[in-house]
Amino acid sequence: MAKNILILGASYGSLLGTKLLMAGHNVTLVCRRKTADLINREGTEVRIKLRDEKEHRAIFSRDLPGKVDAMPPEDVDVSRYDLVGLAMQEPQYNNHTIRVLMIKIAAAKLPCLSIMNMPPLPYLKRIPALAAMDLEDAYTNAGVWDRFEPGLVSLCSPDPQAFRPPEEEANVLHVGLPTNFKAATFADEAHNTLLRQLEADIDAVRLDGHDVPVKLKVFDSLFVPLAKWSMLLTGNYRCITPGEPRSIHDAVHGDLARSRAIYDHVDSIARKLGADPADQVPFEKYAKAAESLLKPSSAARAVANGAPYIERVDLLVKLISHQLGEPNTEIDHTVATVDRKLDERIIEG
């Protein structure tokens, strides 16, 4: 039976949305009214490269068995949905109309699967070592999450790399690195049954007889999605420099020994929180993937474009490291660099 999925965020969210549409489920994308009108008129387009093919395929929502629609947050009726996907950048949840929608979602007790880099605070409270830590300063507005029950919030590591081509309309997404979404389970087994159904349905999808990359993989461990932290601290946030942004490739491979040291430290922090080494991704595998990441990270691009706020996983990891008694000078330096660049944007604004 087709499920109805609400996804907050029509850019990166359209990737998971397209995989759900291909599997026969229905998706509503929450976005600005102008973008919603475009999607409702023309649908979405996700460009993805299949294994052993040189060119990207364009996958149009109008050709898929599931149905997509889009709407601004104030028009959403939360009673229609079985699951919520959180795919906006963390600062966007501070928008008034989004905050109102989040209150409705929390009151409806809908299971929420985040595909943000920044883990929602209720998810972190499911990890005993983090539950009592003071982590609110890493969030644009930590109060957004106050009404959510921790067991109803899970995290899906947003490993696939995708971007909206600047020359294209807002309903187009280009997938650069078609890896998998790795999701932790919810507290309620009924919600996990739904999650595993979506996993199986997406896995069964074929396009012209070919397997389609970017799967949803469900793991029992709460720590599997946190493997992304090592990647973000080693690559993404180090794209932000005192001057112009650099590519993820250059951030990682400019000094491979330093990158490995940062990566290993963040991995060790995750293990202190309870992660098993099997939950983590070896540095060599990440470094190999970074060879093809020739653009600055989305965080670096946002800062360069004048954004006053971005997701601060760097600050979150710093706060955790210090409260565990395991500070790291490289991470502290990265946080200080990001702080200075953001302060510059606020002063200039």
N, C-alpha and C positions, 0 to 999 in steps of 0.2 A: 504494500500500500504506500502511495506517495505521501511523503512528509512535507510539512510547510516550515521552511527555515527563514528566519529573519536575520539578515546580515547588516550590521551597522558599518557602513563604509563601502562605497561602490567602486573604488579603484582596486586596491589589493584584494578586497572582498570578492571581486568578480572572478578571481581565479578559483577559489573554493566554490563559489556559486556556480561557475560553469561546470566543474566536476560533478556537483550535485544535480545540475540540470541534465547532464549527460546520463546520469544514473536514474533519471525519471522523477526526481523530486522537484518541488516548487520553491522558488526563492524570491524573497522581497529584499531589495537593496535600499538602504536608507542613505539619503544623500541630499544635496541642495536641490531645490525645486527645479532649477534650470537643467541640472544633470538628470533628474528624474524624468522630466518631460522628454529629454533626448532618448533615454533608455526605453521609455514606454512607446516612443515613436519608432525607434530603429533597432532596439535590442542592444546586446553587448557583443563585442568581438574580442576574443582572447587568442593571441598568437603563440603557438607552442611548437617546439621541435620534437618529433617522434624519434625514437631510437633508430639510428642508422640512416636517418634522412638529413640532407644538407640544408633544406629550407624549412622555415617555420610554416605550419599549417594555420590557417585562420578558422577558428571555430566560432560560429555565429549562434547566438542563443535562439534565433528564430528557427533553426534547423534541428533543435534538440527536443527530446520527449517531455522534459519538464518545462514549466512555465515560469517566466521571470516578469516581475514588475518592479517599479521603483517609486519611492515617495519620500517627501521630507518627514522629519521626525514627528512633527505635530499631527500628521495624518495617520499614524500607525495605530491599529487596533491589536494589542498584544494577545488578545484571546484567540487569534487565528493560528498561533504558531506552536510548534512542538519543540523548537530549539532556537537559541539565539547565538549568532556568531558575532564576536567583537573584533572588528577589523579596521577600526580607525586608529590613528595615532593617539597616544594617551592624552596629550593636551586638548584634543578635540572634545573629549568628554566633559570639559568644563563649560562648553557652550550651553546657554540656558535651555534651549529646546531639547538638546541631547540629555541634559541632566533630568529634565522632566520625564523624558521617555525612559531613562534608566530607573527612575523611581517606580514607574509603572511595571517595568520588567521585573524588578526586585519584588514588588508586591504580588505579582502573578506567580512567583516562584518558578520561573522558567529556567531550565538548565542553560548555562551560558558557557560557550566554548570560545576562549580568547585565541586569536591568532595575531596578537600584538607582540612586539618585541618586549614591551614592558609588561610584566605579569601583573594582573589585577591584585590589589591588596588582599581580597578575600581568599584568593588562591594561596598566597604566601602564608596565610594564617592556618592553612591545612598542614604546614610543615612545622612540627613541634619546636624545632630549634629557632624558627623565625617568628613564631606566634607572639612572643612577648617583646620582640625587638622594636625599637623606634625607627621606623622606615618611612614615615609620612613625608619627610622633607624631600624625598626623591620624586614625589608626585606633584603635578600642577595643582590639583585640588583633591587631596586624599578623601575628603568628605563625600565625593561622588560614590564611593564604594561602601559607605557606612551601612546601607540597608540590605546588602547582599549576604545571604547565608554562605559561608565558605564551601560547604559541601555541594552547592549548586553551581560553583564556578570551577572550571577546569582550564588548562592551558594547552595550547597546541603550538609547538615550535614552528615559527614561520620560516623554515629553511629555504623554500623556493624563492628565488630572486626574480622579481618582476617589476616593471615600471610602466608608467603611462608615457608614451612617446610625446614629446612636447609639441610636435607638429600635428598631432592627431586630435580628434575629438575626445571628450571625456569618457566615452563608452568603449575605448580601446585600451587593451593591456597587452604588453609584450613580455613574455617569460624568457628571462635570460639563463636561469639555472633551474631546470625542472626537477628539483628534488622533492622529498615527501614532507607532508605535514605530520608531525609526530605528536600525538595527543595523549595526555594522561587521562585516567578515568575519573568519573564523578564519585561522590559518596554513595549515591543511590543506584542499586543494580538495575533498576528499570531504565534509568538514564543511560547506563552503560550498554544495555541491550540495544537501545536506539543508536548509540554511537557505533557499536559494532555492526549494526545493520547498514549504516551509512558507509562504513569501511568496506564491507563486502560488496555493496552495490557499486561503489566507485571502482573497486578492484576488477569487477566483471565487465566494465565498459570497454568496448572496442571501437576503433575508427577505421573503416575500410579493412577490417580484419586485423588491425594492428593494436597492440597494447598502447594505452595512453599514459604518459608519465604524470607525476604529481598525484600520489596516492594519499589517502588518509590512513595512518597506521596508529593503532590504539595500544597503549602500554599500561600495565598495572602500576608501574613505578611513577610516583609524583615527580621524580627527578629527571626523567628523560628530556622533557622540554628545556630544562635548565642548561643542557649542554650548549645551547645557543649563546649563553653568557660568555663563554670563553672566546667564541668567534667574534662577538660584538666588541669585547674589550680589546681583543688583539687587532682586529681589522677596522670595523665600522667607525668606532669613535676616534681612532687614531688617524682617520681621514681628515679630521678637523685639526688644522694647524694654525699657528699664529698668523699665517698668511693665507694663500689660496688653498682650497681643499685638494687632497691628493686621492688617487684611486685606492681601492681596497688592496689591489695587487701591490702597489708601492708601499702601503702601510705595513703589509705583512712581510714582503720580500726585500724591503729596503734594508732591514737588519733582522735576518731570520733567527739568530740566536736570541735577540731581545724579544722577538715575537713569541718564540717558544717559551721563554721564561714567564711572560705574562699569561700565556695560555695555560701553562702548567699550574700557575698560582691560582687562577680562577677555578680550574678543575679541582684543586685541592680544597678550596673553599666549599665547593659543592659537596665534596666527600665529607667534610666536617659537618655539613648539614644533614648528611645521611645518604648521599648518592653512592651507588656502587660503580666501580670502574666500567662495568658493562653498560651503564646508562650514558656514558660519555663517548665523544667522538675523538679518535686519535688525532694529534696535531698534524701528522703527516697527511692525513686525508683532507683536513681543512686547508692546509697549505697548498695542496694540489688543486683544490677547488678555487682557491684565491688566485691562482695563475690566470684564470679566465675572467676575473672580476675587474675589468679595466676602467670602471667609472667610480667616482666617489660614492660613498654610501648615501642613502636617503637622508640620514641625519646631517651629514656634511653639506649636502645640496640645500637642505632646508636652511641651515645657518647661513650659507653663502647667499641665499635669496632673501635674507632679512627676517627669518622667523624669530620671534622673541622667545619661543618655548619649543622644546623638542622632548621626545622621550629620553629619560635619563637613567638608562640601565647602568651606565658608568657610575653615576652617583649612588644608585642602589647597591651595587657591588662594593663600592667604597664603604658605605655605611655598614654593610654586613661584615666586611673584612675587619673594620675597626672594632665592631662590637664583639667579634670573635677573638680579638687580640691578635689578628694576623694582618696588619696593614701592609701595603705594598707601595713603594715610592713611585713606580711606573704608573700604577692606577691613579694615585693621588695627583701625579703630574697631568695625566689625561683629563681628569676632572677639573683641575685648575685651568687648563687650556680651554675646555668647553665653557666653563664659567665665564672666563674673560671674553670669549667671542660673543656669548649671549648678552653679557653686560654691554658690550659695544653696540649691539643691535638695539637694546633698550634705550641707550643714551642717544643713538642716532635717530631713533623713532620719536 
